[in-house]
């Protein structure tokens, strides 16, 4: 069944139609292989490679990540595959997911079809990288709404482009996981659930970023609606107080457990949907004067506290 929407149909849809989307089965499991050990609550800990500062080699960074107590790492797509694989094998770190490194520069919602084509090829590269590393999902930002791209255009264009990659994702056994980011698009959990379900494929799910929601919503509400659609978690803190006093982006400049994330309620919601997948740190704040090994150890300690609440 073709579930794509034209602009007129999209604008006609009401809240009732969106609400129904949350009630439809997503057709996918949160994680194909539930890890046996994931910190104090059973969730494995990883870190987003792109957030790690320093000029060290991939192997050196992997060694520090492993020494700190992480179980895995989320690399960017397009890295030297052989180098990443050697570092993975040398340290024993797992690679549960890959972050598409092209999705911001060449968006799937771009009015220029050439840009969209480059973005699509970037997604396919990320899927192949993930398969090579033994991962199960690719983090994808589907595009943005802006002055030149309407909401309805973003919806239909991004779905059209992602559908072109679904056969490859299904062939490889790697899921395309849409992330909620500050892109003025897919702004409610009901809409996010419907967006995923309209692909009618177990190869499309959601990569839920906890901190990104706090500025305009409540993570536990998103978690309960998205349910089994959630493939991976990004663990990020956010402060509404700093946002209000210093600006929106400053909300991320806060240590874990010192912002406005209601972690006990968030953990309860994750337990309600039986999420047993990866928890991937995306630390948006790095204190000055703290070396990388020390900071990595601090993050592991904070994550253990969060998931023991």
Protein Blocks (a to p, Z undefined) as FASTA:
>chain_A
ZZbdcfklmmmpcfklmmmmmmpcehiafbfbacfbgcjnopacdddfklpgcjbdfklm
mmmmmmnopabdcddehiafklmmmmmmmnopacfbccdfklmmmcckbfblklmmmmmm
mmmmmmmmmmmnopabdcddfbdcdfklcfklmmmmmmmmmmmmmmmmmmnopacddddd
dehpajbfklmmmmmmmnopakbccdddfklmmmnmcfklmmmmnmmmpmbdcdddddfk
lmmmnojklmmmccehiambdfklmmmmmmmnopabdcddddfbdcehiafklmmmmmmm
mmmmmmmZZ
